[in-house]
Amino acid sequence: MSYNTGTNMRTLGLIIFALLLLTASQANDTDVQRWTCGYRGLCRKHCYAREYMIGYRGCPRRYRCCALRF
């Protein structure tokens, strides 16, 4: 009985660890450092609420140019 509990806890620990690794790798997906575009914007996968999307020019594939609203 205790063998199954130990195995289940180990499996649960591995699943939680894998999920933490996946979320940590996605944390930096919002910004691309050192990539700028027109109107002093930054290339991001998703614009923040305080920004508006200008377009896609000057940014790598799958990124858009986001600039601050004034």
BATOR-624344 format. One record per residue: chain; residue in one letter; residue number from 1; x negated, y negated, z of N, C-alpha, C in turn. Coordinates in steps of 0.05 Angstrom, whole numbers. Atoms other than C-alpha are relative to their C-alpha. Layout:
<pts>
pt lumlum:A, vexro:A, marmi:NUM, n_east:X, n_north:Y, n_up:Z, ca_east:X, ca_north:Y, ca_up:Z, c_east:X, c_north:Y, c_up:Z
...
</pts>
This chain:
<pts>
pt lumlum:A, vexro:M, marmi:1, n_east:-16, n_north:24, n_up:0, ca_east:0, ca_north:0, ca_up:0, c_east:-17, c_north:-25, c_up:0
pt lumlum:A, vexro:S, marmi:2, n_east:17, n_north:24, n_up:-1, ca_east:-55, ca_north:-50, ca_up:18, c_east:-17, c_north:-2, c_up:-25
pt lumlum:A, vexro:Y, marmi:3, n_east:15, n_north:1, n_up:25, ca_east:-92, ca_north:-31, ca_up:-46, c_east:15, c_north:-15, c_up:-22
pt lumlum:A, vexro:N, marmi:4, n_east:-17, n_north:15, n_up:19, ca_east:-34, ca_north:-56, ca_up:-89, c_east:1, c_north:-29, c_up:6
pt lumlum:A, vexro:T, marmi:5, n_east:-2, n_north:28, n_up:-8, ca_east:-29, ca_north:-120, ca_up:-50, c_east:-26, c_north:-15, c_up:-7
pt lumlum:A, vexro:G, marmi:6, n_east:26, n_north:12, n_up:7, ca_east:-104, ca_north:-134, ca_up:-59, c_east:-3, c_north:-3, c_up:-30
pt lumlum:A, vexro:T, marmi:7, n_east:1, n_north:2, n_up:29, ca_east:-99, ca_north:-120, ca_up:-133, c_east:18, c_north:-22, c_up:-11
pt lumlum:A, vexro:N, marmi:8, n_east:-18, n_north:21, n_up:8, ca_east:-39, ca_north:-165, ca_up:-141, c_east:-10, c_north:-27, c_up:6
pt lumlum:A, vexro:M, marmi:9, n_east:12, n_north:26, n_up:-8, ca_east:-73, ca_north:-221, ca_up:-104, c_east:-23, c_north:-8, c_up:-18
pt lumlum:A, vexro:R, marmi:10, n_east:23, n_north:5, n_up:18, ca_east:-135, ca_north:-214, ca_up:-147, c_east:10, c_north:-9, c_up:-28
pt lumlum:A, vexro:T, marmi:11, n_east:-11, n_north:7, n_up:26, ca_east:-93, ca_north:-216, ca_up:-211, c_east:12, c_north:-28, c_up:1
pt lumlum:A, vexro:L, marmi:12, n_east:-11, n_north:27, n_up:-3, ca_east:-55, ca_north:-277, ca_up:-186, c_east:-22, c_north:-21, c_up:1
pt lumlum:A, vexro:G, marmi:13, n_east:23, n_north:19, n_up:-2, ca_east:-121, ca_north:-312, ca_up:-169, c_east:-12, c_north:-4, c_up:-27
pt lumlum:A, vexro:L, marmi:14, n_east:12, n_north:3, n_up:27, ca_east:-148, ca_north:-298, ca_up:-239, c_east:19, c_north:-16, c_up:-19
pt lumlum:A, vexro:I, marmi:15, n_east:-19, n_north:15, n_up:16, ca_east:-84, ca_north:-325, ca_up:-271, c_east:-1, c_north:-30, c_up:7
pt lumlum:A, vexro:I, marmi:16, n_east:1, n_north:28, n_up:-8, ca_east:-87, ca_north:-389, ca_up:-230, c_east:-26, c_north:-13, c_up:-9
pt lumlum:A, vexro:F, marmi:17, n_east:26, n_north:11, n_up:9, ca_east:-161, ca_north:-398, ca_up:-246, c_east:1, c_north:-6, c_up:-30
pt lumlum:A, vexro:A, marmi:18, n_east:-2, n_north:4, n_up:28, ca_east:-147, ca_north:-390, ca_up:-320, c_east:17, c_north:-24, c_up:-7
pt lumlum:A, vexro:L, marmi:19, n_east:-17, n_north:23, n_up:4, ca_east:-91, ca_north:-441, ca_up:-317, c_east:-15, c_north:-26, c_up:7
pt lumlum:A, vexro:L, marmi:20, n_east:16, n_north:23, n_up:-8, ca_east:-137, ca_north:-490, ca_up:-281, c_east:-20, c_north:-7, c_up:-22
pt lumlum:A, vexro:L, marmi:21, n_east:19, n_north:5, n_up:21, ca_east:-189, ca_north:-482, ca_up:-335, c_east:13, c_north:-12, c_up:-25
pt lumlum:A, vexro:L, marmi:22, n_east:-14, n_north:10, n_up:23, ca_east:-138, ca_north:-494, ca_up:-390, c_east:8, c_north:-29, c_up:4
pt lumlum:A, vexro:T, marmi:23, n_east:-8, n_north:27, n_up:-5, ca_east:-112, ca_north:-557, ca_up:-358, c_east:-23, c_north:-19, c_up:2
pt lumlum:A, vexro:A, marmi:24, n_east:24, n_north:17, n_up:-2, ca_east:-182, ca_north:-584, ca_up:-344, c_east:-11, c_north:-6, c_up:-28
pt lumlum:A, vexro:S, marmi:25, n_east:10, n_north:5, n_up:27, ca_east:-201, ca_north:-576, ca_up:-417, c_east:18, c_north:-19, c_up:-15
pt lumlum:A, vexro:Q, marmi:26, n_east:-18, n_north:18, n_up:14, ca_east:-139, ca_north:-615, ca_up:-439, c_east:1, c_north:-27, c_up:12
pt lumlum:A, vexro:A, marmi:27, n_east:0, n_north:26, n_up:-14, ca_east:-151, ca_north:-672, ca_up:-391, c_east:-13, c_north:-22, c_up:-17
pt lumlum:A, vexro:N, marmi:28, n_east:14, n_north:20, n_up:16, ca_east:-198, ca_north:-708, ca_up:-439, c_east:11, c_north:-2, c_up:-28
pt lumlum:A, vexro:D, marmi:29, n_east:-11, n_north:1, n_up:27, ca_east:-154, ca_north:-698, ca_up:-501, c_east:13, c_north:-27, c_up:-6
pt lumlum:A, vexro:T, marmi:30, n_east:-14, n_north:25, n_up:5, ca_east:-121, ca_north:-766, ca_up:-492, c_east:-18, c_north:-22, c_up:-12
pt lumlum:A, vexro:D, marmi:31, n_east:18, n_north:20, n_up:9, ca_east:-183, ca_north:-807, ca_up:-507, c_east:-23, c_north:12, c_up:-16
pt lumlum:A, vexro:V, marmi:32, n_east:25, n_north:-7, n_up:15, ca_east:-239, ca_north:-803, ca_up:-558, c_east:-19, c_north:-23, c_up:6
pt lumlum:A, vexro:Q, marmi:33, n_east:19, n_north:21, n_up:-8, ca_east:-297, ca_north:-841, ca_up:-529, c_east:-16, c_north:-9, c_up:-25
pt lumlum:A, vexro:R, marmi:34, n_east:17, n_north:13, n_up:20, ca_east:-336, ca_north:-888, ca_up:-575, c_east:14, c_north:-2, c_up:-28
pt lumlum:A, vexro:W, marmi:35, n_east:-14, n_north:4, n_up:25, ca_east:-283, ca_north:-887, ca_up:-631, c_east:19, c_north:-24, c_up:3
pt lumlum:A, vexro:T, marmi:36, n_east:-17, n_north:23, n_up:0, ca_east:-252, ca_north:-955, ca_up:-643, c_east:12, c_north:-4, c_up:-27
pt lumlum:A, vexro:C, marmi:37, n_east:-13, n_north:6, n_up:26, ca_east:-205, ca_north:-979, ca_up:-697, c_east:7, c_north:-30, c_up:0
pt lumlum:A, vexro:G, marmi:38, n_east:-6, n_north:28, n_up:3, ca_east:-177, ca_north:-1046, ca_up:-720, c_east:16, c_north:-12, c_up:23
pt lumlum:A, vexro:Y, marmi:39, n_east:-15, n_north:15, n_up:-20, ca_east:-147, ca_north:-1099, ca_up:-674, c_east:-9, c_north:8, c_up:28
pt lumlum:A, vexro:R, marmi:40, n_east:12, n_north:-8, n_up:-26, ca_east:-193, ca_north:-1076, ca_up:-616, c_east:15, c_north:23, c_up:13
pt lumlum:A, vexro:G, marmi:41, n_east:-14, n_north:-23, n_up:-10, ca_east:-155, ca_north:-1011, ca_up:-610, c_east:-19, c_north:24, c_up:4
pt lumlum:A, vexro:L, marmi:42, n_east:15, n_north:-24, n_up:-4, ca_east:-178, ca_north:-942, ca_up:-589, c_east:14, c_north:23, c_up:-13
pt lumlum:A, vexro:C, marmi:43, n_east:-12, n_north:-24, n_up:12, ca_east:-167, ca_north:-876, ca_up:-624, c_east:8, c_north:20, c_up:22
pt lumlum:A, vexro:R, marmi:44, n_east:-10, n_north:-19, n_up:-20, ca_east:-124, ca_north:-830, ca_up:-581, c_east:19, c_north:20, c_up:-14
pt lumlum:A, vexro:K, marmi:45, n_east:-20, n_north:-18, n_up:10, ca_east:-81, ca_north:-769, ca_up:-592, c_east:29, c_north:-10, c_up:5
pt lumlum:A, vexro:H, marmi:46, n_east:-26, n_north:11, n_up:-7, ca_east:-22, ca_north:-803, ca_up:-557, c_east:-5, c_north:-28, c_up:12
pt lumlum:A, vexro:C, marmi:47, n_east:3, n_north:27, n_up:-11, ca_east:-14, ca_north:-877, ca_up:-542, c_east:14, c_north:-1, c_up:27
pt lumlum:A, vexro:Y, marmi:48, n_east:-12, n_north:4, n_up:-26, ca_east:1, ca_north:-898, ca_up:-471, c_east:25, c_north:-18, c_up:-3
pt lumlum:A, vexro:A, marmi:49, n_east:-24, n_north:16, n_up:0, ca_east:66, ca_north:-935, ca_up:-453, c_east:-6, c_north:-30, c_up:-5
pt lumlum:A, vexro:R, marmi:50, n_east:7, n_north:29, n_up:2, ca_east:30, ca_north:-1002, ca_up:-450, c_east:-14, c_north:-6, c_up:-27
pt lumlum:A, vexro:E, marmi:51, n_east:13, n_north:3, n_up:26, ca_east:2, ca_north:-992, ca_up:-521, c_east:20, c_north:4, c_up:-23
pt lumlum:A, vexro:Y, marmi:52, n_east:-16, n_north:-6, n_up:24, ca_east:30, ca_north:-991, ca_up:-591, c_east:-18, c_north:12, c_up:-21
pt lumlum:A, vexro:M, marmi:53, n_east:16, n_north:-14, n_up:20, ca_east:8, ca_north:-949, ca_up:-650, c_east:-2, c_north:-19, c_up:-25
pt lumlum:A, vexro:I, marmi:54, n_east:6, n_north:16, n_up:24, ca_east:-25, ca_north:-988, ca_up:-707, c_east:1, c_north:17, c_up:-25
pt lumlum:A, vexro:G, marmi:55, n_east:2, n_north:-18, n_up:24, ca_east:-38, ca_north:-930, ca_up:-755, c_east:-21, c_north:21, c_up:5
pt lumlum:A, vexro:Y, marmi:56, n_east:19, n_north:-22, n_up:-3, ca_east:-87, ca_north:-875, ca_up:-769, c_east:-28, c_north:-7, c_up:-12
pt lumlum:A, vexro:R, marmi:57, n_east:26, n_north:6, n_up:13, ca_east:-143, ca_north:-911, ca_up:-807, c_east:-22, c_north:-5, c_up:20
pt lumlum:A, vexro:G, marmi:58, n_east:24, n_north:3, n_up:-17, ca_east:-212, ca_north:-909, ca_up:-777, c_east:-2, c_north:20, c_up:22
pt lumlum:A, vexro:C, marmi:59, n_east:0, n_north:-19, n_up:-22, ca_east:-194, ca_north:-852, ca_up:-730, c_east:-5, c_north:28, c_up:-12
pt lumlum:A, vexro:P, marmi:60, n_east:3, n_north:-28, n_up:9, ca_east:-213, ca_north:-778, ca_up:-735, c_east:28, c_north:13, c_up:-5
pt lumlum:A, vexro:R, marmi:61, n_east:-24, n_north:-15, n_up:6, ca_east:-162, ca_north:-727, ca_up:-758, c_east:16, c_north:6, c_up:26
pt lumlum:A, vexro:R, marmi:62, n_east:-19, n_north:-4, n_up:-22, ca_east:-100, ca_north:-720, ca_up:-712, c_east:-2, c_north:-21, c_up:22
pt lumlum:A, vexro:Y, marmi:63, n_east:1, n_north:22, n_up:-20, ca_east:-116, ca_north:-785, ca_up:-675, c_east:13, c_north:-25, c_up:-13
pt lumlum:A, vexro:R, marmi:64, n_east:-12, n_north:24, n_up:10, ca_east:-81, ca_north:-852, ca_up:-681, c_east:-13, c_north:-24, c_up:14
pt lumlum:A, vexro:C, marmi:65, n_east:11, n_north:24, n_up:-11, ca_east:-102, ca_north:-923, ca_up:-668, c_east:20, c_north:-13, c_up:19
pt lumlum:A, vexro:C, marmi:66, n_east:-18, n_north:12, n_up:-20, ca_east:-72, ca_north:-951, ca_up:-604, c_east:-12, c_north:-26, c_up:11
pt lumlum:A, vexro:A, marmi:67, n_east:9, n_north:26, n_up:-10, ca_east:-77, ca_north:-1024, ca_up:-583, c_east:18, c_north:-10, c_up:23
pt lumlum:A, vexro:L, marmi:68, n_east:-16, n_north:10, n_up:-23, ca_east:-54, ca_north:-1060, ca_up:-520, c_east:21, c_north:-20, c_up:-9
pt lumlum:A, vexro:R, marmi:69, n_east:-21, n_north:21, n_up:4, ca_east:10, ca_north:-1101, ca_up:-520, c_east:-7, c_north:-24, c_up:16
pt lumlum:A, vexro:F, marmi:70, n_east:6, n_north:25, n_up:-15, ca_east:2, ca_north:-1173, ca_up:-500, c_east:25, c_north:-13, c_up:9
</pts>
